[in-house]
């Protein structure tokens, strides 16, 4: 994993769009079915919008019907952190970028095989790196 990133609130405000700042730094969320990656089908890697840390492969993306991009596994267990989130009167597990600490979304145990996990992630917390076509 790349080295951790620590920035001041002011540095984050300069580096991120207002929407990215709200989700990544203030633990906000986008409205369901509005994110650019909800129905995204291209092959590649989803990275943190805050620091570029590789988070999820398109190979693990699935349609959860929730209105947010969902993945059954991160690219590695070291790419994300999970922590209890008891906000809004609910018991959930928050998903954070392990490199910059940015809020990505939430984790649930109701996903498909092979893991049974669902990482429900805000599109605005992600950037996408398309897989290059291999020359034959």
C-alpha positions as a printed NumPy array, in Angstrom:
array([[  0.   ,   0.   ,   0.   ],
       [  1.123,   3.549,  -0.665],
       [  1.966,   5.814,   2.267],
       [ -0.876,   7.433,   4.204],
       [ -2.055,  10.909,   3.238],
       [ -2.781,  13.539,   5.86 ],
       [ -4.09 ,  16.924,   4.743],
       [ -5.72 ,  19.786,   6.561],
       [ -9.395,  20.559,   5.961],
       [ -8.31 ,  23.561,   3.867],
       [ -6.011,  21.38 ,   1.72 ],
       [ -8.835,  18.888,   1.153],
       [-11.241,  21.697,   0.189],
       [ -8.77 ,  22.891,  -2.455],
       [ -8.106,  19.394,  -3.802],
       [-11.704,  18.116,  -4.012],
       [-14.921,  19.272,  -5.627],
       [-17.595,  20.415,  -3.136],
       [-19.468,  17.115,  -3.651],
       [-16.316,  15.028,  -3.154],
       [-15.456,  16.985,  -0.011],
       [-18.945,  16.487,   1.41 ],
       [-18.845,  12.7  ,   0.935],
       [-15.168,  11.937,   1.547],
       [-14.446,  14.358,   4.402],
       [-17.874,  15.064,   5.948],
       [-19.284,  11.511,   5.607],
       [-22.069,  12.613,   3.31 ],
       [-23.887,  10.524,   0.737],
       [-25.267,  11.019,  -2.732],
       [-28.915,  10.358,  -3.488],
       [-29.59 ,   6.796,  -4.713],
       [-29.603,   6.183,  -8.469],
       [-27.892,   9.531,  -9.18 ],
       [-24.211,   8.526,  -9.169],
       [-22.211,   8.215, -12.371],
       [-21.081,   4.648, -11.59 ],
       [-24.415,   3.057, -10.602],
       [-24.939,   1.504, -14.056],
       [-21.294,   1.7  , -15.157],
       [-20.179,  -1.477, -16.961],
       [-16.67 ,  -0.77 , -18.269],
       [-13.719,  -2.952, -17.24 ],
       [-11.127,  -1.391, -14.983],
       [-10.393,  -0.236, -11.457],
       [-12.274,   2.143,  -9.188],
       [ -9.905,   4.361,  -7.183],
       [-10.394,   6.822,  -4.336],
       [-11.357,  10.279,  -5.64 ],
       [ -9.327,  11.789,  -2.823],
       [ -5.985,  10.034,  -3.22 ],
       [ -6.048,   7.56 ,  -6.126],
       [ -5.783,   4.47 ,  -3.896],
       [ -6.992,   1.389,  -5.811],
       [-10.214,   0.238,  -4.14 ],
       [-12.42 ,  -2.023,  -6.266],
       [-12.184,  -3.982,  -9.512],
       [-14.998,  -3.922, -12.052],
       [-14.832,  -7.734, -11.814],
       [-16.407,  -7.557,  -8.327],
       [-19.088,  -4.962,  -9.171],
       [-22.714,  -6.097,  -9.149],
       [-26.185,  -4.584,  -9.357],
       [-27.497,  -4.582,  -5.789],
       [-30.622,  -2.621,  -6.689],
       [-29.796,  -0.12 ,  -3.917],
       [-28.949,   2.822,  -6.168],
       [-25.231,   2.912,  -5.334],
       [-22.322,   1.092,  -6.97 ],
       [-21.835,  -2.173,  -5.089],
       [-18.896,  -4.56 ,  -4.946],
       [-18.523,  -7.969,  -3.298],
       [-14.823,  -7.424,  -2.435],
       [-12.139,  -4.708,  -2.449],
       [ -8.99 ,  -5.137,  -4.58 ],
       [ -7.243,  -6.095,  -1.327],
       [ -8.202,  -6.11 ,   2.34 ],
       [ -5.51 ,  -3.43 ,   2.839],
       [ -7.18 ,  -0.967,   0.444],
       [-10.149,  -0.187,   2.716],
       [-10.803,   0.076,   6.434],
       [-14.081,  -0.705,   8.156],
       [-15.371,   0.8  ,  11.376],
       [-18.644,   0.736,  13.309],
       [-21.085,   3.504,  12.393],
       [-24.028,   4.032,  14.744],
       [-25.125,   7.361,  13.248],
       [-28.697,   8.088,  12.151],
       [-30.041,   5.578,  14.661],
       [-28.69 ,   2.621,  12.658],
       [-25.964,   0.044,  13.245],
       [-23.821,  -0.102,  10.133],
       [-20.196,  -0.543,   9.135],
       [-18.523,   2.435,   7.493],
       [-16.038,   1.856,   4.65 ],
       [-13.032,   4.199,   4.535],
       [-10.092,   4.564,   2.169],
       [ -7.113,   3.1  ,   4.024],
       [ -4.753,   5.65 ,   2.483],
       [ -6.502,   9.   ,   3.086],
       [ -9.283,   8.034,   5.499],
       [-11.983,   9.286,   3.147],
       [-15.551,   8.056,   3.698],
       [-16.566,   5.806,   0.809],
       [-19.835,   4.256,   1.898],
       [-20.971,   1.268,   3.967],
       [-20.445,  -2.487,   4.231],
       [-23.203,  -5.106,   4.588],
       [-23.341,  -8.904,   4.857],
       [-26.065,  -9.332,   2.222],
       [-24.041,  -9.53 ,  -0.995],
       [-23.666, -12.297,  -3.568],
       [-21.306, -15.258,  -3.597],
       [-18.426, -15.825,  -3.297],
       [-18.099, -13.468,  -0.291],
       [-21.669, -12.638,   0.702],
       [-20.471,  -9.051,   1.183],
       [-21.761,  -5.776,  -0.228],
       [-19.591,  -2.679,  -0.251],
       [-22.14 ,   0.03 ,  -1.035],
       [-20.05 ,   2.969,  -2.286],
       [-20.816,   6.552,  -3.307],
       [-19.925,   7.239,  -6.967],
       [-18.635,  10.688,  -6.02 ],
       [-16.006,   9.029,  -3.78 ],
       [-14.617,   7.168,  -6.797],
       [-12.727,   7.781, -10.004],
       [-12.459,   5.092, -12.67 ],
       [ -9.36 ,   3.863, -14.491],
       [-10.413,   1.97 , -17.586],
       [ -8.615,  -1.265, -18.401],
       [ -6.543,  -0.938, -21.544],
       [ -7.429,  -3.318, -24.349],
       [ -4.735,  -5.933, -24.813],
       [ -3.139,  -6.073, -28.268],
       [ -3.513,  -9.464, -29.908]])
